């Protein structure tokens, strides 16, 4: 068993043990006078947990936080842990998510709610008066923050260990989305408490805005994914205009990822490079077939038209928020470190690192692919070309990283 697997099992066991002990202790604190309410709260929690939203990274978020925090403030920490723990387990079992998720999710909820409940117990005013937002808003803010922070950290560690991604990178993957989602839902918990303490049946009033929040967020994520897929398909169509370059962009993206990992770049940077690789030639959609598919050398005027594809791709992608981090890589992937590239003739560090990586990935795939006017080079010949042209066309550090990744891939293939 490798070190990563051992760490995963150790962490999983530790969280499961701590969460399990907390849940068992909560059962001893069970208030039998509230027995008739538990099925209702558990049913509501299960319903909310059954449709998790998948973010762009590896995180799943649900609406369960609304009811978990509301129960905590109305009936106390232990009631919240019991209802949430059972509800989470039931939802995971129904959803057939595997026994590890059943145990881990219930456990991490127990730990997160204990942390949040401890904060709330320390800060909330002790009064018999009707629940007042003005008295509870500050304690609630700290309570919700504690729950969100502990929840994100517990999940991030297990994702990091299972996917072998640096913890900081996992946190950065979806931190903005997760935080926005949870923070936007947290106030609904406070509203739910106000409604419930005034008139229990009035909680149904919270359901429409809760449903709208969920559907709105779901539609945003769906639109974002569909937009990205659409542009990647468009780039694929451009590749398929020439039978010799079919799947070129997908291979460039894969090479760029390997280089990025070899250079020790963050997960976010690797993802951006992969995205840029898949659409780096999108601008060729504006290049005539007679130029793009010409079997021989291009004339000066034809080459000038071909060079425009970087700028065309840039302008196509520019209005889209999701591509803002990769625009420069798309625009400058044909720059050379000696300043003889296009479209701007940039040199060395003036060229974004991502563009320098794409230049190597793009050139290697071009050299090792058949063309109408020439046969493909062997990989060894292409690597030698990269070495011969480092310091002029290519960044030597990027070439070094590519060779390192290429040799590792070759050795892995040989071992298999």
HUCORLIN-V548241 format. One record per run of one state. SS is the DSSP state (a for helix, b for strand, c for the rest). FROM is the first residue (numbers start at 1). TO is the last residue. If there is no record, write none. Layout:
BEGIN
ss: <SS | SS>
from: <FROM | FROM>
to: <TO | TO>
END
This chain:
BEGIN
ss: <c | a | c | a | c | b | c | b | c | a | c | a | c | a | c | a | c | a | c | a | c | a | c | a | c | a | c | a | c | a | c | a | c | a | c | a | c | a | c | b | c | b | a | c | a | c | b | c | b | c | a | c | b | c | b | c | a | c>
from: <1 | 3 | 29 | 32 | 50 | 53 | 55 | 60 | 62 | 64 | 76 | 77 | 95 | 99 | 124 | 133 | 164 | 167 | 199 | 200 | 241 | 243 | 246 | 248 | 263 | 267 | 280 | 282 | 287 | 289 | 293 | 300 | 308 | 309 | 318 | 321 | 324 | 327 | 333 | 338 | 339 | 347 | 348 | 351 | 353 | 368 | 371 | 372 | 374 | 375 | 379 | 389 | 390 | 391 | 394 | 395 | 396 | 416>
to: <2 | 28 | 31 | 49 | 52 | 54 | 59 | 61 | 63 | 75 | 76 | 94 | 98 | 123 | 132 | 163 | 166 | 198 | 199 | 240 | 242 | 245 | 247 | 262 | 266 | 279 | 281 | 286 | 288 | 292 | 299 | 307 | 308 | 317 | 320 | 323 | 326 | 332 | 337 | 338 | 346 | 347 | 350 | 352 | 367 | 370 | 371 | 373 | 374 | 378 | 388 | 389 | 390 | 393 | 394 | 395 | 415 | 416>
END
